[in-house]
Amino acid sequence: MTAIETARLVLRPLAAEDVDALHGMIQVEPVRRYLCDGELLPRASVEGWRAASEALFRRAGVGLWCVRERGREPLVGFTGFAEFYEPPALELIFALAPSCWGRGYAVEMARAAIAQGFTRAGLTTIRASTDEPNAASIRVMARLGMLAAGGSPGPKWRQLHYELPRARWRR
């Protein structure tokens, strides 16, 4: 599990020392609105994400990365892969602190995660989903080159599914 650097960002695997910062970020209403269906999650949930991410890194070579601006310490977001649904399926996930919205960070960090999904995990298709009213995430997935792949009922809103086949991916 190594760090990834992009032009402006550093992505490090989610570690124990990141749990409090990530928990704080997802408590902010605009972040939790779609990510957590508006629910306030306990710190133990984020600790569970960390444990699941570490196991996923060991098993598949990918997991969740905490994202910071180069040379700066505050957490700006997170991205990577987590298992959803039954049976479990890997999906790309990303979220940013509202103070970082509109800078292109979501696309930059998600592209880095996608590259890891294709090169380290050997995925043939990257999948992601979002709540239907989440226009910002829909725009990010379009900028990533992802294609609409249907929808399904969700806990609060209809889920829109997207896919990026490896053949369509541009490094």
Chimera marker file (.cmm) of the C-alpha trace (Angstrom):
<marker_set name="trace">
<marker id="1" x="0.000" y="0.000" z="0.000" r="1" g="1" b="0" radius="0.5"/>
<marker id="2" x="1.840" y="3.031" z="-1.251" r="1" g="1" b="0" radius="0.5"/>
<marker id="3" x="1.010" y="6.677" z="-1.724" r="1" g="1" b="0" radius="0.5"/>
<marker id="4" x="-0.046" y="7.998" z="-5.109" r="1" g="1" b="0" radius="0.5"/>
<marker id="5" x="0.854" y="11.493" z="-6.276" r="1" g="1" b="0" radius="0.5"/>
<marker id="6" x="-0.995" y="13.493" z="-8.892" r="1" g="1" b="0" radius="0.5"/>
<marker id="7" x="-0.249" y="16.989" z="-10.158" r="1" g="1" b="0" radius="0.5"/>
<marker id="8" x="-1.787" y="18.588" z="-7.054" r="1" g="1" b="0" radius="0.5"/>
<marker id="9" x="-2.715" y="15.814" z="-4.659" r="1" g="1" b="0" radius="0.5"/>
<marker id="10" x="-1.283" y="13.024" z="-2.519" r="1" g="1" b="0" radius="0.5"/>
<marker id="11" x="-3.398" y="9.923" z="-1.948" r="1" g="1" b="0" radius="0.5"/>
<marker id="12" x="-2.429" y="7.694" z="0.981" r="1" g="1" b="0" radius="0.5"/>
<marker id="13" x="-4.171" y="4.497" z="2.032" r="1" g="1" b="0" radius="0.5"/>
<marker id="14" x="-6.725" y="5.177" z="4.756" r="1" g="1" b="0" radius="0.5"/>
<marker id="15" x="-4.932" y="4.548" z="8.065" r="1" g="1" b="0" radius="0.5"/>
<marker id="16" x="-5.834" y="4.672" z="11.754" r="1" g="1" b="0" radius="0.5"/>
<marker id="17" x="-4.483" y="8.220" z="12.050" r="1" g="1" b="0" radius="0.5"/>
<marker id="18" x="-6.945" y="9.378" z="9.327" r="1" g="1" b="0" radius="0.5"/>
<marker id="19" x="-10.121" y="8.070" z="10.973" r="1" g="1" b="0" radius="0.5"/>
<marker id="20" x="-10.886" y="11.195" z="13.017" r="1" g="1" b="0" radius="0.5"/>
<marker id="21" x="-10.325" y="13.586" z="10.096" r="1" g="1" b="0" radius="0.5"/>
<marker id="22" x="-12.429" y="11.459" z="7.744" r="1" g="1" b="0" radius="0.5"/>
<marker id="23" x="-15.154" y="11.071" z="10.342" r="1" g="1" b="0" radius="0.5"/>
<marker id="24" x="-15.206" y="14.856" z="10.758" r="1" g="1" b="0" radius="0.5"/>
<marker id="25" x="-15.478" y="15.389" z="7.002" r="1" g="1" b="0" radius="0.5"/>
<marker id="26" x="-18.437" y="13.045" z="6.572" r="1" g="1" b="0" radius="0.5"/>
<marker id="27" x="-20.332" y="14.736" z="9.409" r="1" g="1" b="0" radius="0.5"/>
<marker id="28" x="-20.695" y="17.875" z="7.280" r="1" g="1" b="0" radius="0.5"/>
<marker id="29" x="-24.215" y="17.916" z="5.830" r="1" g="1" b="0" radius="0.5"/>
<marker id="30" x="-23.321" y="18.512" z="2.155" r="1" g="1" b="0" radius="0.5"/>
<marker id="31" x="-20.894" y="15.557" z="2.285" r="1" g="1" b="0" radius="0.5"/>
<marker id="32" x="-23.143" y="13.127" z="4.130" r="1" g="1" b="0" radius="0.5"/>
<marker id="33" x="-26.250" y="14.084" z="2.125" r="1" g="1" b="0" radius="0.5"/>
<marker id="34" x="-25.533" y="11.518" z="-0.590" r="1" g="1" b="0" radius="0.5"/>
<marker id="35" x="-22.545" y="9.620" z="0.773" r="1" g="1" b="0" radius="0.5"/>
<marker id="36" x="-24.391" y="8.523" z="3.920" r="1" g="1" b="0" radius="0.5"/>
<marker id="37" x="-27.995" y="9.179" z="2.843" r="1" g="1" b="0" radius="0.5"/>
<marker id="38" x="-27.972" y="12.147" z="5.212" r="1" g="1" b="0" radius="0.5"/>
<marker id="39" x="-27.248" y="10.040" z="8.300" r="1" g="1" b="0" radius="0.5"/>
<marker id="40" x="-24.690" y="10.985" z="10.940" r="1" g="1" b="0" radius="0.5"/>
<marker id="41" x="-22.402" y="7.975" z="11.176" r="1" g="1" b="0" radius="0.5"/>
<marker id="42" x="-20.570" y="7.071" z="14.371" r="1" g="1" b="0" radius="0.5"/>
<marker id="43" x="-16.779" y="7.072" z="14.385" r="1" g="1" b="0" radius="0.5"/>
<marker id="44" x="-16.934" y="3.260" z="14.579" r="1" g="1" b="0" radius="0.5"/>
<marker id="45" x="-18.376" y="3.194" z="11.047" r="1" g="1" b="0" radius="0.5"/>
<marker id="46" x="-15.312" y="4.992" z="9.675" r="1" g="1" b="0" radius="0.5"/>
<marker id="47" x="-13.095" y="2.641" z="11.663" r="1" g="1" b="0" radius="0.5"/>
<marker id="48" x="-14.969" y="-0.188" z="9.928" r="1" g="1" b="0" radius="0.5"/>
<marker id="49" x="-14.256" y="1.435" z="6.556" r="1" g="1" b="0" radius="0.5"/>
<marker id="50" x="-10.554" y="1.528" z="7.480" r="1" g="1" b="0" radius="0.5"/>
<marker id="51" x="-10.470" y="-2.141" z="8.454" r="1" g="1" b="0" radius="0.5"/>
<marker id="52" x="-12.362" y="-3.161" z="5.307" r="1" g="1" b="0" radius="0.5"/>
<marker id="53" x="-10.033" y="-1.019" z="3.177" r="1" g="1" b="0" radius="0.5"/>
<marker id="54" x="-6.917" y="-2.610" z="4.660" r="1" g="1" b="0" radius="0.5"/>
<marker id="55" x="-8.337" y="-6.071" z="3.959" r="1" g="1" b="0" radius="0.5"/>
<marker id="56" x="-9.234" y="-5.033" z="0.412" r="1" g="1" b="0" radius="0.5"/>
<marker id="57" x="-5.715" y="-3.684" z="-0.200" r="1" g="1" b="0" radius="0.5"/>
<marker id="58" x="-4.285" y="-7.019" z="0.933" r="1" g="1" b="0" radius="0.5"/>
<marker id="59" x="-6.709" y="-9.036" z="-1.196" r="1" g="1" b="0" radius="0.5"/>
<marker id="60" x="-7.125" y="-6.907" z="-4.338" r="1" g="1" b="0" radius="0.5"/>
<marker id="61" x="-4.386" y="-4.243" z="-4.308" r="1" g="1" b="0" radius="0.5"/>
<marker id="62" x="-6.882" y="-1.388" z="-3.988" r="1" g="1" b="0" radius="0.5"/>
<marker id="63" x="-8.922" y="0.170" z="-1.198" r="1" g="1" b="0" radius="0.5"/>
<marker id="64" x="-9.609" y="3.673" z="0.090" r="1" g="1" b="0" radius="0.5"/>
<marker id="65" x="-7.141" y="6.551" z="-0.070" r="1" g="1" b="0" radius="0.5"/>
<marker id="66" x="-7.266" y="9.743" z="1.973" r="1" g="1" b="0" radius="0.5"/>
<marker id="67" x="-6.503" y="12.752" z="-0.179" r="1" g="1" b="0" radius="0.5"/>
<marker id="68" x="-4.526" y="15.855" z="0.734" r="1" g="1" b="0" radius="0.5"/>
<marker id="69" x="-3.113" y="18.722" z="-1.274" r="1" g="1" b="0" radius="0.5"/>
<marker id="70" x="0.618" y="18.362" z="-1.878" r="1" g="1" b="0" radius="0.5"/>
<marker id="71" x="2.566" y="19.813" z="1.036" r="1" g="1" b="0" radius="0.5"/>
<marker id="72" x="-0.547" y="20.402" z="3.156" r="1" g="1" b="0" radius="0.5"/>
<marker id="73" x="-1.941" y="18.347" z="5.981" r="1" g="1" b="0" radius="0.5"/>
<marker id="74" x="-5.723" y="18.927" z="6.079" r="1" g="1" b="0" radius="0.5"/>
<marker id="75" x="-7.809" y="16.167" z="4.543" r="1" g="1" b="0" radius="0.5"/>
<marker id="76" x="-9.546" y="17.336" z="1.362" r="1" g="1" b="0" radius="0.5"/>
<marker id="77" x="-11.356" y="14.093" z="0.581" r="1" g="1" b="0" radius="0.5"/>
<marker id="78" x="-11.107" y="10.404" z="-0.059" r="1" g="1" b="0" radius="0.5"/>
<marker id="79" x="-11.417" y="8.070" z="-3.013" r="1" g="1" b="0" radius="0.5"/>
<marker id="80" x="-10.882" y="4.472" z="-3.953" r="1" g="1" b="0" radius="0.5"/>
<marker id="81" x="-12.794" y="1.237" z="-3.976" r="1" g="1" b="0" radius="0.5"/>
<marker id="82" x="-15.203" y="-0.381" z="-1.561" r="1" g="1" b="0" radius="0.5"/>
<marker id="83" x="-17.466" y="-3.389" z="-1.781" r="1" g="1" b="0" radius="0.5"/>
<marker id="84" x="-21.183" y="-2.790" z="-2.124" r="1" g="1" b="0" radius="0.5"/>
<marker id="85" x="-24.237" y="-4.959" z="-2.805" r="1" g="1" b="0" radius="0.5"/>
<marker id="86" x="-24.801" y="-8.663" z="-2.412" r="1" g="1" b="0" radius="0.5"/>
<marker id="87" x="-22.843" y="-10.453" z="-3.691" r="1" g="1" b="0" radius="0.5"/>
<marker id="88" x="-20.128" y="-7.842" z="-2.990" r="1" g="1" b="0" radius="0.5"/>
<marker id="89" x="-18.926" y="-5.867" z="-5.989" r="1" g="1" b="0" radius="0.5"/>
<marker id="90" x="-16.119" y="-3.307" z="-6.107" r="1" g="1" b="0" radius="0.5"/>
<marker id="91" x="-17.203" y="0.239" z="-6.843" r="1" g="1" b="0" radius="0.5"/>
<marker id="92" x="-15.315" y="3.487" z="-7.176" r="1" g="1" b="0" radius="0.5"/>
<marker id="93" x="-16.215" y="5.971" z="-4.455" r="1" g="1" b="0" radius="0.5"/>
<marker id="94" x="-15.131" y="9.563" z="-3.880" r="1" g="1" b="0" radius="0.5"/>
<marker id="95" x="-16.024" y="12.529" z="-1.693" r="1" g="1" b="0" radius="0.5"/>
<marker id="96" x="-14.584" y="15.983" z="-1.112" r="1" g="1" b="0" radius="0.5"/>
<marker id="97" x="-14.799" y="18.517" z="1.684" r="1" g="1" b="0" radius="0.5"/>
<marker id="98" x="-17.081" y="21.363" z="0.498" r="1" g="1" b="0" radius="0.5"/>
<marker id="99" x="-14.228" y="23.874" z="0.809" r="1" g="1" b="0" radius="0.5"/>
<marker id="100" x="-12.508" y="21.971" z="-2.053" r="1" g="1" b="0" radius="0.5"/>
<marker id="101" x="-15.461" y="21.742" z="-4.431" r="1" g="1" b="0" radius="0.5"/>
<marker id="102" x="-15.105" y="23.287" z="-7.888" r="1" g="1" b="0" radius="0.5"/>
<marker id="103" x="-11.331" y="22.811" z="-8.202" r="1" g="1" b="0" radius="0.5"/>
<marker id="104" x="-11.323" y="19.606" z="-10.258" r="1" g="1" b="0" radius="0.5"/>
<marker id="105" x="-9.986" y="17.558" z="-7.339" r="1" g="1" b="0" radius="0.5"/>
<marker id="106" x="-12.727" y="14.931" z="-7.551" r="1" g="1" b="0" radius="0.5"/>
<marker id="107" x="-11.801" y="14.106" z="-11.142" r="1" g="1" b="0" radius="0.5"/>
<marker id="108" x="-8.054" y="14.201" z="-10.411" r="1" g="1" b="0" radius="0.5"/>
<marker id="109" x="-8.234" y="11.869" z="-7.421" r="1" g="1" b="0" radius="0.5"/>
<marker id="110" x="-10.783" y="9.521" z="-9.011" r="1" g="1" b="0" radius="0.5"/>
<marker id="111" x="-8.583" y="9.207" z="-12.125" r="1" g="1" b="0" radius="0.5"/>
<marker id="112" x="-5.692" y="8.146" z="-9.895" r="1" g="1" b="0" radius="0.5"/>
<marker id="113" x="-7.896" y="5.538" z="-8.212" r="1" g="1" b="0" radius="0.5"/>
<marker id="114" x="-9.167" y="4.283" z="-11.579" r="1" g="1" b="0" radius="0.5"/>
<marker id="115" x="-5.586" y="3.808" z="-12.790" r="1" g="1" b="0" radius="0.5"/>
<marker id="116" x="-4.907" y="1.669" z="-9.717" r="1" g="1" b="0" radius="0.5"/>
<marker id="117" x="-8.086" y="-0.329" z="-10.316" r="1" g="1" b="0" radius="0.5"/>
<marker id="118" x="-7.035" y="-1.201" z="-13.833" r="1" g="1" b="0" radius="0.5"/>
<marker id="119" x="-3.295" y="-1.664" z="-13.249" r="1" g="1" b="0" radius="0.5"/>
<marker id="120" x="-3.024" y="-3.073" z="-9.689" r="1" g="1" b="0" radius="0.5"/>
<marker id="121" x="-6.353" y="-4.851" z="-9.275" r="1" g="1" b="0" radius="0.5"/>
<marker id="122" x="-6.652" y="-5.993" z="-12.902" r="1" g="1" b="0" radius="0.5"/>
<marker id="123" x="-10.249" y="-4.822" z="-13.172" r="1" g="1" b="0" radius="0.5"/>
<marker id="124" x="-11.767" y="-4.970" z="-16.642" r="1" g="1" b="0" radius="0.5"/>
<marker id="125" x="-14.522" y="-2.485" z="-15.806" r="1" g="1" b="0" radius="0.5"/>
<marker id="126" x="-14.683" y="0.212" z="-13.142" r="1" g="1" b="0" radius="0.5"/>
<marker id="127" x="-18.153" y="0.665" z="-11.689" r="1" g="1" b="0" radius="0.5"/>
<marker id="128" x="-19.606" y="3.530" z="-9.671" r="1" g="1" b="0" radius="0.5"/>
<marker id="129" x="-23.028" y="4.692" z="-8.597" r="1" g="1" b="0" radius="0.5"/>
<marker id="130" x="-24.635" y="7.776" z="-7.157" r="1" g="1" b="0" radius="0.5"/>
<marker id="131" x="-27.962" y="9.004" z="-5.935" r="1" g="1" b="0" radius="0.5"/>
<marker id="132" x="-30.072" y="10.423" z="-8.755" r="1" g="1" b="0" radius="0.5"/>
<marker id="133" x="-30.151" y="13.997" z="-7.364" r="1" g="1" b="0" radius="0.5"/>
<marker id="134" x="-26.333" y="14.125" z="-6.979" r="1" g="1" b="0" radius="0.5"/>
<marker id="135" x="-25.627" y="16.232" z="-10.069" r="1" g="1" b="0" radius="0.5"/>
<marker id="136" x="-22.025" y="16.962" z="-9.035" r="1" g="1" b="0" radius="0.5"/>
<marker id="137" x="-21.073" y="13.266" z="-8.920" r="1" g="1" b="0" radius="0.5"/>
<marker id="138" x="-22.838" y="12.658" z="-12.216" r="1" g="1" b="0" radius="0.5"/>
<marker id="139" x="-20.698" y="15.414" z="-13.792" r="1" g="1" b="0" radius="0.5"/>
<marker id="140" x="-17.525" y="13.896" z="-12.314" r="1" g="1" b="0" radius="0.5"/>
<marker id="141" x="-18.373" y="10.458" z="-13.710" r="1" g="1" b="0" radius="0.5"/>
<marker id="142" x="-19.030" y="11.989" z="-17.144" r="1" g="1" b="0" radius="0.5"/>
<marker id="143" x="-15.636" y="13.754" z="-17.025" r="1" g="1" b="0" radius="0.5"/>
<marker id="144" x="-14.040" y="10.416" z="-16.121" r="1" g="1" b="0" radius="0.5"/>
<marker id="145" x="-15.487" y="8.924" z="-19.318" r="1" g="1" b="0" radius="0.5"/>
<marker id="146" x="-17.912" y="6.663" z="-17.477" r="1" g="1" b="0" radius="0.5"/>
<marker id="147" x="-21.050" y="5.508" z="-19.273" r="1" g="1" b="0" radius="0.5"/>
<marker id="148" x="-24.552" y="5.305" z="-17.824" r="1" g="1" b="0" radius="0.5"/>
<marker id="149" x="-25.376" y="1.672" z="-17.012" r="1" g="1" b="0" radius="0.5"/>
<marker id="150" x="-28.913" y="1.793" z="-15.650" r="1" g="1" b="0" radius="0.5"/>
<marker id="151" x="-30.420" y="2.399" z="-12.275" r="1" g="1" b="0" radius="0.5"/>
<marker id="152" x="-31.921" y="0.702" z="-9.269" r="1" g="1" b="0" radius="0.5"/>
<marker id="153" x="-33.892" y="1.598" z="-6.164" r="1" g="1" b="0" radius="0.5"/>
<marker id="154" x="-31.783" y="2.946" z="-3.336" r="1" g="1" b="0" radius="0.5"/>
<marker id="155" x="-32.367" y="3.430" z="0.382" r="1" g="1" b="0" radius="0.5"/>
<marker id="156" x="-33.361" y="7.080" z="-0.060" r="1" g="1" b="0" radius="0.5"/>
<marker id="157" x="-33.042" y="7.939" z="-3.755" r="1" g="1" b="0" radius="0.5"/>
<marker id="158" x="-32.848" y="6.016" z="-7.015" r="1" g="1" b="0" radius="0.5"/>
<marker id="159" x="-29.288" y="4.825" z="-7.693" r="1" g="1" b="0" radius="0.5"/>
<marker id="160" x="-27.706" y="5.618" z="-11.058" r="1" g="1" b="0" radius="0.5"/>
<marker id="161" x="-24.982" y="3.199" z="-12.142" r="1" g="1" b="0" radius="0.5"/>
<marker id="162" x="-21.978" y="4.003" z="-14.327" r="1" g="1" b="0" radius="0.5"/>
<marker id="163" x="-19.217" y="1.942" z="-15.905" r="1" g="1" b="0" radius="0.5"/>
<marker id="164" x="-15.832" y="2.581" z="-17.438" r="1" g="1" b="0" radius="0.5"/>
<marker id="165" x="-14.616" y="-0.367" z="-19.528" r="1" g="1" b="0" radius="0.5"/>
<marker id="166" x="-10.855" y="-0.781" z="-19.620" r="1" g="1" b="0" radius="0.5"/>
<marker id="167" x="-10.876" y="-0.313" z="-23.418" r="1" g="1" b="0" radius="0.5"/>
<marker id="168" x="-12.386" y="3.167" z="-22.946" r="1" g="1" b="0" radius="0.5"/>
<marker id="169" x="-9.905" y="4.221" z="-20.253" r="1" g="1" b="0" radius="0.5"/>
<marker id="170" x="-7.274" y="6.833" z="-21.070" r="1" g="1" b="0" radius="0.5"/>
<marker id="171" x="-4.211" y="6.899" z="-18.816" r="1" g="1" b="0" radius="0.5"/>
<link id1="1" id2="2" r="1" g="1" b="0" radius="0.2"/>
<link id1="2" id2="3" r="1" g="1" b="0" radius="0.2"/>
<link id1="3" id2="4" r="1" g="1" b="0" radius="0.2"/>
<link id1="4" id2="5" r="1" g="1" b="0" radius="0.2"/>
<link id1="5" id2="6" r="1" g="1" b="0" radius="0.2"/>
<link id1="6" id2="7" r="1" g="1" b="0" radius="0.2"/>
<link id1="7" id2="8" r="1" g="1" b="0" radius="0.2"/>
<link id1="8" id2="9" r="1" g="1" b="0" radius="0.2"/>
<link id1="9" id2="10" r="1" g="1" b="0" radius="0.2"/>
<link id1="10" id2="11" r="1" g="1" b="0" radius="0.2"/>
<link id1="11" id2="12" r="1" g="1" b="0" radius="0.2"/>
<link id1="12" id2="13" r="1" g="1" b="0" radius="0.2"/>
<link id1="13" id2="14" r="1" g="1" b="0" radius="0.2"/>
<link id1="14" id2="15" r="1" g="1" b="0" radius="0.2"/>
<link id1="15" id2="16" r="1" g="1" b="0" radius="0.2"/>
<link id1="16" id2="17" r="1" g="1" b="0" radius="0.2"/>
<link id1="17" id2="18" r="1" g="1" b="0" radius="0.2"/>
<link id1="18" id2="19" r="1" g="1" b="0" radius="0.2"/>
<link id1="19" id2="20" r="1" g="1" b="0" radius="0.2"/>
<link id1="20" id2="21" r="1" g="1" b="0" radius="0.2"/>
<link id1="21" id2="22" r="1" g="1" b="0" radius="0.2"/>
<link id1="22" id2="23" r="1" g="1" b="0" radius="0.2"/>
<link id1="23" id2="24" r="1" g="1" b="0" radius="0.2"/>
<link id1="24" id2="25" r="1" g="1" b="0" radius="0.2"/>
<link id1="25" id2="26" r="1" g="1" b="0" radius="0.2"/>
<link id1="26" id2="27" r="1" g="1" b="0" radius="0.2"/>
<link id1="27" id2="28" r="1" g="1" b="0" radius="0.2"/>
<link id1="28" id2="29" r="1" g="1" b="0" radius="0.2"/>
<link id1="29" id2="30" r="1" g="1" b="0" radius="0.2"/>
<link id1="30" id2="31" r="1" g="1" b="0" radius="0.2"/>
<link id1="31" id2="32" r="1" g="1" b="0" radius="0.2"/>
<link id1="32" id2="33" r="1" g="1" b="0" radius="0.2"/>
<link id1="33" id2="34" r="1" g="1" b="0" radius="0.2"/>
<link id1="34" id2="35" r="1" g="1" b="0" radius="0.2"/>
<link id1="35" id2="36" r="1" g="1" b="0" radius="0.2"/>
<link id1="36" id2="37" r="1" g="1" b="0" radius="0.2"/>
<link id1="37" id2="38" r="1" g="1" b="0" radius="0.2"/>
<link id1="38" id2="39" r="1" g="1" b="0" radius="0.2"/>
<link id1="39" id2="40" r="1" g="1" b="0" radius="0.2"/>
<link id1="40" id2="41" r="1" g="1" b="0" radius="0.2"/>
<link id1="41" id2="42" r="1" g="1" b="0" radius="0.2"/>
<link id1="42" id2="43" r="1" g="1" b="0" radius="0.2"/>
<link id1="43" id2="44" r="1" g="1" b="0" radius="0.2"/>
<link id1="44" id2="45" r="1" g="1" b="0" radius="0.2"/>
<link id1="45" id2="46" r="1" g="1" b="0" radius="0.2"/>
<link id1="46" id2="47" r="1" g="1" b="0" radius="0.2"/>
<link id1="47" id2="48" r="1" g="1" b="0" radius="0.2"/>
<link id1="48" id2="49" r="1" g="1" b="0" radius="0.2"/>
<link id1="49" id2="50" r="1" g="1" b="0" radius="0.2"/>
<link id1="50" id2="51" r="1" g="1" b="0" radius="0.2"/>
<link id1="51" id2="52" r="1" g="1" b="0" radius="0.2"/>
<link id1="52" id2="53" r="1" g="1" b="0" radius="0.2"/>
<link id1="53" id2="54" r="1" g="1" b="0" radius="0.2"/>
<link id1="54" id2="55" r="1" g="1" b="0" radius="0.2"/>
<link id1="55" id2="56" r="1" g="1" b="0" radius="0.2"/>
<link id1="56" id2="57" r="1" g="1" b="0" radius="0.2"/>
<link id1="57" id2="58" r="1" g="1" b="0" radius="0.2"/>
<link id1="58" id2="59" r="1" g="1" b="0" radius="0.2"/>
<link id1="59" id2="60" r="1" g="1" b="0" radius="0.2"/>
<link id1="60" id2="61" r="1" g="1" b="0" radius="0.2"/>
<link id1="61" id2="62" r="1" g="1" b="0" radius="0.2"/>
<link id1="62" id2="63" r="1" g="1" b="0" radius="0.2"/>
<link id1="63" id2="64" r="1" g="1" b="0" radius="0.2"/>
<link id1="64" id2="65" r="1" g="1" b="0" radius="0.2"/>
<link id1="65" id2="66" r="1" g="1" b="0" radius="0.2"/>
<link id1="66" id2="67" r="1" g="1" b="0" radius="0.2"/>
<link id1="67" id2="68" r="1" g="1" b="0" radius="0.2"/>
<link id1="68" id2="69" r="1" g="1" b="0" radius="0.2"/>
<link id1="69" id2="70" r="1" g="1" b="0" radius="0.2"/>
<link id1="70" id2="71" r="1" g="1" b="0" radius="0.2"/>
<link id1="71" id2="72" r="1" g="1" b="0" radius="0.2"/>
<link id1="72" id2="73" r="1" g="1" b="0" radius="0.2"/>
<link id1="73" id2="74" r="1" g="1" b="0" radius="0.2"/>
<link id1="74" id2="75" r="1" g="1" b="0" radius="0.2"/>
<link id1="75" id2="76" r="1" g="1" b="0" radius="0.2"/>
<link id1="76" id2="77" r="1" g="1" b="0" radius="0.2"/>
<link id1="77" id2="78" r="1" g="1" b="0" radius="0.2"/>
<link id1="78" id2="79" r="1" g="1" b="0" radius="0.2"/>
<link id1="79" id2="80" r="1" g="1" b="0" radius="0.2"/>
<link id1="80" id2="81" r="1" g="1" b="0" radius="0.2"/>
<link id1="81" id2="82" r="1" g="1" b="0" radius="0.2"/>
<link id1="82" id2="83" r="1" g="1" b="0" radius="0.2"/>
<link id1="83" id2="84" r="1" g="1" b="0" radius="0.2"/>
<link id1="84" id2="85" r="1" g="1" b="0" radius="0.2"/>
<link id1="85" id2="86" r="1" g="1" b="0" radius="0.2"/>
<link id1="86" id2="87" r="1" g="1" b="0" radius="0.2"/>
<link id1="87" id2="88" r="1" g="1" b="0" radius="0.2"/>
<link id1="88" id2="89" r="1" g="1" b="0" radius="0.2"/>
<link id1="89" id2="90" r="1" g="1" b="0" radius="0.2"/>
<link id1="90" id2="91" r="1" g="1" b="0" radius="0.2"/>
<link id1="91" id2="92" r="1" g="1" b="0" radius="0.2"/>
<link id1="92" id2="93" r="1" g="1" b="0" radius="0.2"/>
<link id1="93" id2="94" r="1" g="1" b="0" radius="0.2"/>
<link id1="94" id2="95" r="1" g="1" b="0" radius="0.2"/>
<link id1="95" id2="96" r="1" g="1" b="0" radius="0.2"/>
<link id1="96" id2="97" r="1" g="1" b="0" radius="0.2"/>
<link id1="97" id2="98" r="1" g="1" b="0" radius="0.2"/>
<link id1="98" id2="99" r="1" g="1" b="0" radius="0.2"/>
<link id1="99" id2="100" r="1" g="1" b="0" radius="0.2"/>
<link id1="100" id2="101" r="1" g="1" b="0" radius="0.2"/>
<link id1="101" id2="102" r="1" g="1" b="0" radius="0.2"/>
<link id1="102" id2="103" r="1" g="1" b="0" radius="0.2"/>
<link id1="103" id2="104" r="1" g="1" b="0" radius="0.2"/>
<link id1="104" id2="105" r="1" g="1" b="0" radius="0.2"/>
<link id1="105" id2="106" r="1" g="1" b="0" radius="0.2"/>
<link id1="106" id2="107" r="1" g="1" b="0" radius="0.2"/>
<link id1="107" id2="108" r="1" g="1" b="0" radius="0.2"/>
<link id1="108" id2="109" r="1" g="1" b="0" radius="0.2"/>
<link id1="109" id2="110" r="1" g="1" b="0" radius="0.2"/>
<link id1="110" id2="111" r="1" g="1" b="0" radius="0.2"/>
<link id1="111" id2="112" r="1" g="1" b="0" radius="0.2"/>
<link id1="112" id2="113" r="1" g="1" b="0" radius="0.2"/>
<link id1="113" id2="114" r="1" g="1" b="0" radius="0.2"/>
<link id1="114" id2="115" r="1" g="1" b="0" radius="0.2"/>
<link id1="115" id2="116" r="1" g="1" b="0" radius="0.2"/>
<link id1="116" id2="117" r="1" g="1" b="0" radius="0.2"/>
<link id1="117" id2="118" r="1" g="1" b="0" radius="0.2"/>
<link id1="118" id2="119" r="1" g="1" b="0" radius="0.2"/>
<link id1="119" id2="120" r="1" g="1" b="0" radius="0.2"/>
<link id1="120" id2="121" r="1" g="1" b="0" radius="0.2"/>
<link id1="121" id2="122" r="1" g="1" b="0" radius="0.2"/>
<link id1="122" id2="123" r="1" g="1" b="0" radius="0.2"/>
<link id1="123" id2="124" r="1" g="1" b="0" radius="0.2"/>
<link id1="124" id2="125" r="1" g="1" b="0" radius="0.2"/>
<link id1="125" id2="126" r="1" g="1" b="0" radius="0.2"/>
<link id1="126" id2="127" r="1" g="1" b="0" radius="0.2"/>
<link id1="127" id2="128" r="1" g="1" b="0" radius="0.2"/>
<link id1="128" id2="129" r="1" g="1" b="0" radius="0.2"/>
<link id1="129" id2="130" r="1" g="1" b="0" radius="0.2"/>
<link id1="130" id2="131" r="1" g="1" b="0" radius="0.2"/>
<link id1="131" id2="132" r="1" g="1" b="0" radius="0.2"/>
<link id1="132" id2="133" r="1" g="1" b="0" radius="0.2"/>
<link id1="133" id2="134" r="1" g="1" b="0" radius="0.2"/>
<link id1="134" id2="135" r="1" g="1" b="0" radius="0.2"/>
<link id1="135" id2="136" r="1" g="1" b="0" radius="0.2"/>
<link id1="136" id2="137" r="1" g="1" b="0" radius="0.2"/>
<link id1="137" id2="138" r="1" g="1" b="0" radius="0.2"/>
<link id1="138" id2="139" r="1" g="1" b="0" radius="0.2"/>
<link id1="139" id2="140" r="1" g="1" b="0" radius="0.2"/>
<link id1="140" id2="141" r="1" g="1" b="0" radius="0.2"/>
<link id1="141" id2="142" r="1" g="1" b="0" radius="0.2"/>
<link id1="142" id2="143" r="1" g="1" b="0" radius="0.2"/>
<link id1="143" id2="144" r="1" g="1" b="0" radius="0.2"/>
<link id1="144" id2="145" r="1" g="1" b="0" radius="0.2"/>
<link id1="145" id2="146" r="1" g="1" b="0" radius="0.2"/>
<link id1="146" id2="147" r="1" g="1" b="0" radius="0.2"/>
<link id1="147" id2="148" r="1" g="1" b="0" radius="0.2"/>
<link id1="148" id2="149" r="1" g="1" b="0" radius="0.2"/>
<link id1="149" id2="150" r="1" g="1" b="0" radius="0.2"/>
<link id1="150" id2="151" r="1" g="1" b="0" radius="0.2"/>
<link id1="151" id2="152" r="1" g="1" b="0" radius="0.2"/>
<link id1="152" id2="153" r="1" g="1" b="0" radius="0.2"/>
<link id1="153" id2="154" r="1" g="1" b="0" radius="0.2"/>
<link id1="154" id2="155" r="1" g="1" b="0" radius="0.2"/>
<link id1="155" id2="156" r="1" g="1" b="0" radius="0.2"/>
<link id1="156" id2="157" r="1" g="1" b="0" radius="0.2"/>
<link id1="157" id2="158" r="1" g="1" b="0" radius="0.2"/>
<link id1="158" id2="159" r="1" g="1" b="0" radius="0.2"/>
<link id1="159" id2="160" r="1" g="1" b="0" radius="0.2"/>
<link id1="160" id2="161" r="1" g="1" b="0" radius="0.2"/>
<link id1="161" id2="162" r="1" g="1" b="0" radius="0.2"/>
<link id1="162" id2="163" r="1" g="1" b="0" radius="0.2"/>
<link id1="163" id2="164" r="1" g="1" b="0" radius="0.2"/>
<link id1="164" id2="165" r="1" g="1" b="0" radius="0.2"/>
<link id1="165" id2="166" r="1" g="1" b="0" radius="0.2"/>
<link id1="166" id2="167" r="1" g="1" b="0" radius="0.2"/>
<link id1="167" id2="168" r="1" g="1" b="0" radius="0.2"/>
<link id1="168" id2="169" r="1" g="1" b="0" radius="0.2"/>
<link id1="169" id2="170" r="1" g="1" b="0" radius="0.2"/>
<link id1="170" id2="171" r="1" g="1" b="0" radius="0.2"/>
</marker_set>
